């Protein structure tokens, strides 16, 4: 049973990571990748940011910001503009469609968070403490994948991959 629990944990983590790589549609009329959604979120949280500010916030190059901006501008989710005093510097703002995508994404994640909170609230305090203990143990173990190497200890029929 122990190996099944740890194996399930890694399976779920891999699913989460794979899902981040898959595009999603939050009402944009097209699929958006994780990097595009993070870009939209940062423009939403930091209205009228320029490329330099966004590159610092996102930890990417200005060139990456320009590429993302181009893609999202084509998808009509952001617009770029200049100010009267500085025609060189480009600023980003969300379009109405971009605002709607951010709103829908936020609602989607809020619903998922509420569902998880509701489930965890239904557990006994001792069970929540055990989950926290388990996650803390995993956090500090030097593993990034799991194979059951001691089937005698956990009484499972999981075979070691080979």
C-alpha positions in Angstrom: 0.0 0.0 0.0 2.8 2.4 0.8 4.3 2.1 -2.7 0.9 2.6 -4.2 0.5 5.9 -2.3 3.9 7.3 -3.3 3.4 6.0 -6.8 0.0 7.8 -7.0 1.6 11.0 -5.7 4.2 11.0 -8.5 1.5 10.0 -11.1 -0.6 13.0 -10.1 2.4 15.4 -10.1 3.3 14.2 -13.6 -0.3 14.8 -14.7 -0.2 18.3 -13.3 3.1 19.0 -15.1 1.8 17.5 -18.4 -1.4 19.6 -18.1 0.7 22.8 -17.8 2.3 21.9 -21.1 -1.1 21.4 -22.8 -2.9 24.5 -24.2 -6.3 25.4 -22.8 -9.1 27.6 -24.0 -10.6 29.9 -21.4 -13.0 31.5 -23.8 -10.4 33.0 -26.1 -11.7 31.0 -29.1 -8.3 29.2 -29.3 -5.9 27.3 -27.2 -3.5 29.3 -24.9 -0.3 27.8 -23.5 0.8 28.3 -19.9 3.4 31.0 -20.8 0.7 32.9 -22.7 -1.7 32.7 -19.8 1.0 33.8 -17.3 1.8 36.8 -19.6 -1.9 37.7 -19.7 -2.1 37.4 -15.9 0.9 39.7 -15.4 -0.5 42.3 -17.8 -3.8 42.1 -16.0 -2.1 42.5 -12.6 0.2 45.2 -13.8 -1.7 47.3 -16.3 0.1 49.4 -18.8 3.5 47.6 -18.2 6.2 47.9 -20.7 8.4 45.1 -22.1 11.2 45.7 -19.6 8.8 45.6 -16.6 7.2 42.4 -17.9 10.5 40.7 -18.6 11.5 41.4 -15.0 8.2 40.1 -13.6 8.3 37.0 -15.7 12.0 36.3 -15.5 12.4 36.1 -19.3 14.1 38.2 -21.9 12.6 41.3 -23.6 12.7 39.3 -26.8 10.5 36.6 -25.3 8.1 39.3 -24.2 8.0 40.7 -27.7 7.3 37.2 -29.1 4.5 36.5 -26.6 3.1 40.0 -27.2 3.0 39.4 -31.0 1.2 36.0 -30.5 -1.3 37.5 -28.1 -1.9 40.6 -30.2 -2.7 38.3 -33.2 -5.1 36.5 -30.9 -6.6 39.9 -30.0 -6.0 39.4 -26.3 -3.5 42.2 -25.8 -2.8 45.5 -27.5 0.4 47.5 -27.6 0.6 51.2 -27.5 3.0 54.1 -27.0 2.7 57.3 -25.0 2.8 60.8 -26.4 6.1 61.5 -24.9 7.8 58.3 -25.8 7.1 56.7 -29.2 9.8 54.1 -28.8 8.6 52.3 -25.6 5.8 49.9 -26.1 3.2 49.3 -23.4 0.8 46.4 -23.0 -2.8 46.4 -22.1 -5.5 43.6 -22.2 -8.3 43.8 -24.7 -11.8 43.1 -23.6 -11.3 39.6 -24.8 -8.1 39.3 -22.8 -9.9 40.6 -19.7 -12.5 37.9 -20.3 -9.9 35.1 -20.6 -8.3 36.3 -17.3 -11.7 36.4 -15.6 -12.6 32.9 -16.8 -9.2 31.4 -15.9 -9.5 32.9 -12.4 -13.0 31.5 -12.0 -11.8 28.1 -13.1 -9.0 28.0 -10.6 -11.1 29.5 -7.9 -13.7 26.7 -8.4 -10.9 24.0 -8.3 -9.5 25.6 -5.1 -12.9 25.7 -3.4 -13.4 22.0 -4.2 -10.0 21.1 -2.8 -10.6 23.2 0.4 -14.1 21.7 0.8 -12.6 18.2 0.6 -9.7 18.9 3.0 -12.2 20.6 5.4 -14.2 17.4 5.5 -11.2 15.4 6.8 -10.4 14.8 10.4 -7.7 17.0 11.8 -5.4 14.0 12.3 -5.8 13.0 8.6 -4.9 16.5 7.5 -1.8 16.4 9.7 -0.8 13.1 8.2 -1.1 14.5 4.7 1.1 17.4 5.7 3.6 15.1 7.2 3.7 13.0 4.1 4.1 16.0 1.8 6.9 17.4 4.0 8.7 14.0 3.9 8.5 13.9 0.1 9.7 17.5 -0.1 13.0 16.7 1.4 13.7 13.3 -0.1 16.1 13.3 -3.0 13.7 11.6 -5.4 12.0 12.8 -8.5 10.4 9.5 -9.6 9.4 6.5 -7.7 9.9 2.7 -8.1 9.0 0.3 -5.4 12.3 -1.3 -4.4 11.0 -3.1 -1.3 7.8 -5.0 -2.1 8.2 -7.1 1.1 7.8 -4.0 3.2 4.7 -2.6 1.6 3.0 -5.8 0.6 2.1 -4.8 -2.9 2.4 -6.5 -6.3 4.0 -3.5 -7.9 6.9 -4.8 -10.1 10.1 -2.8 -10.4 10.4 -1.4 -13.9 13.3 -2.8 -15.8 
